[in-house]
Amino acid sequence: MKNKLINLAFIFMAIGLFCLSGFAASPGSLDPSFGLAGQSVPISPTSFQQFFTDMAVLDDGRIVAVLRSGVDFATIRCKSDGSLDNTFGTNGIVLTDLGTTNDDGINVAIQSDGKIVVLAENSGNLLTVLRFNFNGSLDTTFDTDGKKPLGVANGSGLAIKSDGKIVVSASSSDFILVQLNPDGSFDTTFDGDGIVTTNIDVSDESRDVALQSDGKIVVVGTVASSSKSAIVRYNVNGSLDTTFSGDGILINDFFTDTSQEFLDSLAINPVNNSVVVVGEANGTKMQVYRVLTNGNFDTSFSGDGRFELDFQSNGDEVVIQSDGKIVVAGSKKQGSNRCSDKVKK
């Protein structure tokens, strides 16, 4: 997931948490049973800058979020009612030092056993994967101290496979994928050393990663040098999947606008492995695309596989409902509070 920095002073996180926790009142209204009138309780300490960057929900409804805090990055856990979970860390908060003055949590994911995996970066943008036990302590069965430095920078996504392996997307002029074993070691069955680098053009930037039901990995991003965007699919061993768009890489002028394009987020339909991506061209229009498993645009979706929302916005996030409908969210630039829309399947 691309980093989305949202100042907690505006309690956007609270609204997001509420949306995932369910509706006790009419649809679209704040849930009075969640926190304080539908907003999570204030989070302390407040002496440092706080930005919500990602969150995940446990099977029991507890909510985990990572924060950009200005010095050490913070991981918090709330109960399903919006209160801080005092069984996690100190009063529901864990602060983690990566050894630099500005450490940031980027992504968070939950293992099937409830352990929490976090992708974080230091002030030099170097990445570390961390795993926390259910109580918030670092899991010392993961690379001996709970922290695995990856030796790569500029993280964009985190996913956990059904076998417990951890996938990280990053970029440094190329798309980079890292795969770790459940114990935190590099997975040598993945391109020999656990790291795959894909050069598409002179300046490439990955923006998100997701997993198909068969274990294949899909990454989306931008090709800055040519003002285009790309979707790349990898086999489970890290090789490019040539059954997708001929060589594993779909590069296209996805937008009618000739400006720089960004594909920000993707989701995969678990039924047929079709790929849905959302993005924008210089923030002028949010657009949604659906691509078949062979890399062709799905013409059953809006006629040509492309749907453009009729308001100026950045496309930030996309999820697929169990009924196949697509929900997208983004940031509106001018004059409206509208920040999300629903696209029919």
C-alpha positions, 0 to 999 in steps of 0.5 A: 500500500502506498503510504497515506499520511493522515494527521490524527488531529483530524481523527481520520483514523477513527473514522476508518476504524469505525468503517471496518468495525460495522454499523450500529446506526443507519449506514454512513452514520457514526457508530455510537458504540465505537469509542467516543460517539463513533471516534476512537479515544484520543491516542497518547503521547501527543508530544510527537507528530502522529500520522496514520499510515496503515491498519489491519483488523484481527479476526476478533475485531481488534484493530492494529495501526502503525503510525509515523511518530517523528522519532520512533514509530508506533504500533497501536491496537484498539479493541473492537469498541474503539478503546485502546487495548491495554493487553498490547504493549503499554496502554495499547501502544508499542514504540519501536526504535530502529536506531535513527532519529526518524523511524516510520511504520509503513505497512502492517499485516496480521498472521493467521496466529494473530502475530503482527508483521510490520514493514518499517523504514529508518531515516535513510529509507532502509527497510526492516520487517518486524514481528510482534507477539500478541502482547506487543513484545518483539517475537524473538523467533523471528530473526532472533530479535524480532527485526529483519533488516532487508538491505533495500529501501523505499518500501511500498507494500507488505503481504503474508502468504498462506504458508507464512512467507512474507512478501515486501515490495520496494523500489530503487529505480527498479521494482524490488521484491523480497520474500522471507521465510516465516522465521525471518530468513531470506527465502532462497527458493525465491530467485536464489537469494530471496530478492528479485529486481525488475528493471522496466525503464530508467526510473521505476517505482512500485506502489503496492503488492498483492497475492493471488490465491495460487501464490503468484505475486502482483505489483503495480507502480509507475514508470516515471521516465515514460510517464506510464504505469505498469502491472507486473506478475511473478511466479511463486519462485520470483520469475516473471509470469509469461502467461501474463501479458506475454512477458509478465509486465503490462505497460500501458498509457492507462489514462487518456491524460498524457501526464505522469501516471500513478497506479496506487493500489490494487486488489485481487478477486479471489474467485478468478484472480482478476486484478483491480487497480486504482490510480490517477494522472497528476491528481486530475482524475481517479480511474479504476481498471480491471485486468484479466488473469492473462493481462488483457483488460476486462471488457465486461467491466465498463465496456473496456475495462476502465472506469473514470470517476467524475471528480478530481481526486487521487486514487489511494485505495481499493478493496473488493467486497465478497459479492465482487463489487469494488470500493475505492477511496481517495483524496479530494483536492477541491471543494468537496468532502467526497472521498470514496465511491463504489463501482459496480462489478 
